[in-house]
Amino acid sequence: MEYLQFDSQPVTRQKNYTMLPILDEYHLYLKFEKALSTNTIEAYEGDLLKLSGYLTDAHLSLEAATTEHLRDFIIEISMLGIHPRSQARILSSIKSFYHFLIYKNHATDDPTELLESPKIGLRLPEILSVEEIDKLVENIDLSKPEGQRNKAMIEVLYGSGLRVSELLGLQLSKLYLEEGYMLIEGKGSKQRLVPLSPQALIQIGLWKTDRNALPIKKGHEDILFLNRRGSKLTRDMIFKIVKELAMMAGIRKNVSPHTFRHSFATHLLENGANLRAIQQLLGHESITTTELYTHIDVHFLRQTVMECHPFYKKSD
């Protein structure tokens, strides 16, 4: 077995020297030209190595694969019981690679062109009510050293709809507290201004006082949210904090940090916010992604029509 380095993360695969330059070039393409996050790049490359392993058994290189070979691969992972949503993600990764080959003139035909994604249906995200969020915040123990930090993080997650990666990377130098805004660097290194709620401003101010007492590690001086050792928090730590708070609050829903982002968008929509404004706040490149939130609360939308449409009001 040989090790292929991707951002210091070793990935094992069968020896195939002809593929090394292509995979290295593809990695640089994803990182610098597509400006994808490290997590996304690792997911793309992991999916591609699944396909490479399958093709190796058939003595084929990735460049030599045809539509039939790729279709057989999709059928095989389907027979393994992999969820359609995961199948769709793997297919998306494969399509990205073959689009890259054409873009870089390494191939002239796209074998993925006729491949169809598995039907996965519409999965509506879990959301919390305002009451549930209040209950969750109430369960934060402010007597603990990390209590004020956790309260500030929840207020920022729910009050501004940030992604976990955006919360972790939030910098003091990008906070404009007097103006009530922060500069966020989202997916693809795209920046956007996001307002801070009055409650978030208060909690950040209180947390900064606690933060100043920490032994801050070199290189982390500008990071807003730190652990007790003065280092940047990890995604796993944020997930653990949120899960524990939800459990203590008696919330039985599948709550994650992203749940606050979904709740932020849904509550804005329910209270009359423009879909384009929500798109800008969330940093969605496409309005289609934001439109998912219009499916969340059909009862609310019907109630809105009942109360506001003149024809319905006539029947009262």
N, C-alpha and C positions, 0 to 999 in steps of 0.2 A: 504493500500500500504506500501511496505517496501523499504528502501533505501539500495542499494548495493554500497559500495565505491570502485571506481577505480581511484587511484591517486588523491584523494580529489575531484573527479567530481562525484556527486551523480547521479545515474541512477535509475529511478523508474521502478518497475516491480511487478507482482503479487507475493504473498507469495509462496515460493517453497523451503522449507528448505533443501531438499535433493540436490538442485542444488548449494547451496552456496559453498561447498568445491571444487566442480569441476570448477566452474567459477573462484574462487580465484586461484586455481592451474593453470588454463589456462592463467589467467592474468600474473602470475609469469613466466610461460613458454614463453609467447610472449615477456615479458620484458627482461628476463635474458638469456634464451636459444636461442631465435630467435633474440634478440637484436633489436627489432623493435622500431621505434620512438613512442612518446606519441600519436601523431596524428593518426598513423596507428593502434595502439592498440585500441584507442577509436573508430575508424571506424569499426574494426573487432568486438568489443564487442557490438557496436550499432546494427550491422547487426544481430548478434547472438541473441540479445534480441528481435528483430523483429520476428525471427523464434520462440523463446521461447514463445512469446505472442500468436502466431498463434497456437502452439501446446497445450498451456494451455487451449484454447477454446475446444480442442479435448480431454482434460484430459490426455495429454501425456507429458512425460518428454523428454528432448533432447536426452538422451541415448536410449529411447524406439522408437525413430522415425525410420521409414523404408524408403526405396527408394521412395515408393508410396507417403508417407506423404510429403517428401521433394519436390517431383515433383509437387504435388498439391499446395504446398506453392509457388513455382516458377511460376506456372500458375496463381495463385491468384495475385501476385505482377505484373505480366505481364498485367492482366486484369485491374489493377488499373492505367495503363498508364505509369508505370515507364520505363524510357528509357532503351533499351537493354544493354547499357554500364553500367548503374547502376545495372541492374539485374545481369550482369556478375560479378560485384564487390561483390555483396551480396553472390552470389554462391561461389565465391572464399573464402570469410570469413567463410562460412558454411563448405566448404571442409577442411579448415585449422583446424577447431574445431574437426571434426571427425578423421582427421589424428592424431591430438593430443591424442584423446581417445585411438586410437590403439597404438600409440607410448608409452603411459603411462600404457598400459595393462588394461585400463578401458573398452575396447571393443575388439572384435575379428573380426567383420565384418565392412566394410565401406559402409554405405548406399548411399554415394555420388559417388561411383565408376562408376555407369552407367548414372549419370546425365550429360547432355550436356549443354555447355554454349550457350546462345543465340547468334545468328549471329549479329555481330555489324559492320562488314566491317572495312576497313582501314580508320582511321581518321588522316589526315596529319596535323601536328602542324602548327600554324600560324607563319610566320617569317617576319622579317623586312629587308629591303634592307640597305646597308651601308649608302645610302643617307638619308633614313628615320631615322636611328639611329643618324646620324650627326645632322639632323634637331631637333630631340628630345633633344639632349644634348645642342644645341644652345638655347633652350627655358628655360634652368635652370637659374634662377635669382641668380647670385652670390652675389648680394647686400643683400640678406636675410641671416640670421644666419645659416639656414640649407642648403643654396645653395651649398657650397663647399662639404659638406657631401654627398648630393644627386648626385653631379657630380662624386665623387669618387665611390659611390655605382654603378652607371650605368656603369662606366668604368670597374669595377670588374665583374659585372654581364655579360656584353657582352665580355669583354676581356679574361675571364677565364671560362665562362660557368657554374657558380656555381648555385646550387639550392638555393631557398630562405632561407631554414633552415641553409644552409652552410654559406650564407652571414651574417645572423643574429648572428651566433655563431663564426664568425671569430675573432681570438684572436691576440692581438699584439705580444704575445710571440711566435706565430706560423708564423709570418711574417719574411722572410729572404730577406729584401729589397736590400741589396748589391748584393745578388746572383740572385734576381729577381724571387723568388719562395715564395709560402706559403704552409703550411701543412694544409690540409683540412680533417675534420672528416665527412665522409658521412654516408649513410644509413648503419645500422648494425654496427656502430662505426668503420667502415673501413676507414683507413687513406690513403691519396694519396698526392703526391707533384704536385702542379699545378703552371705553370709559370704565372707571372704577366706581362702584356704588359707595354711597356715604358710609355704610357699615363697614365695607372693605377698607376704606381709608382709615377709619378709626382703629380697626384691628391690626392693620399693617403698622400704624404708628406705635401701637402698644408692643407689637412683636419686635420692631426695630430696637426698642429699649432693651428687651431680653437678648436680642441678637448681639448687641454691642458688648455683652458680658462673655461671649463665647471666645474660645481660643481658635480663631479663624485660620484655616489652612491656606498656605500659599497657593494662589491661582483661583481661590474661591471667594476672594474679597468682594467681588461685585455681585455674587449670587444672593438673592433675597432669602430664600428658604434653605436653611442648613440643618444638619443633624447636631447632636450634642457635642460632637467632636470637631465641629466647625467645617464639615465637608458637605458637598452637594448631596441632596437626597437622591434615592434611586426610585425607579418606577415601582418596584416591588414594595418598597416602604410605603409609598402613597396608597397602593392598593390595600395593604395590610391595615393602615390607619382607617381608611374608609370602611372596610369590612367590619372592623371591630366596633366602630361607632354605630354602624347600622344594626349590628347585633345587640348592642347595649340599649339602643332605642327601640328594640322590638320590631324592627322593620323586616319583614319576611321576603321582600323583593330581592332580586339579584342585583345588588348595588355595587357599582364600581365608580372610579373617579369620572369616567365618561358619562355616568348617569346624571351628574350635575350639569354637564354640557347639554345633554338632551332636555333636561328640565328647564334650563335657561331658555333654550330656543322655543320650547313648547309654551311656556308661560308668557313669553313675549308675543307669540302668535295669538294666544287666547285673549290677550289684552289689547289686540288691535294693531300690533306692529306690522310694518310693511315687510313682505318677504325679502325684498332686495336689501333692506336694512339688516335683516337677520343674516342674510348671506354674507354681507360685509363684516358684521361683527364676528361671525364664526370663522371667517377666512376660507369659505368654500369657493373653489374656482368656478364651479358650475352651479347654476340656480337649481338644476335637477336634484342635486344632493340635498339642498335646503328644502325642496318641495316635499321631501319625506315627511316633514313635520305636519304637513296639511292632512295627513292620513291618521294622525295619532288620536285625535279626540273628535270623532264624528258626532257624538252627542252634543259636544260644546258648539260645533259649527251649526248643527240643526237648531239648537237653542238660540244662537245668534240670529239666524234667519227669522225664527218665530218672533223674536222681540223687536227686530229692526226693519224687516221688510214691510212696506205699506200694505200689501195685499193680505198678509197674515194679521196685521194690526187691525184691519177692517173687520175681521171675523170675531174680534173680542167682544 
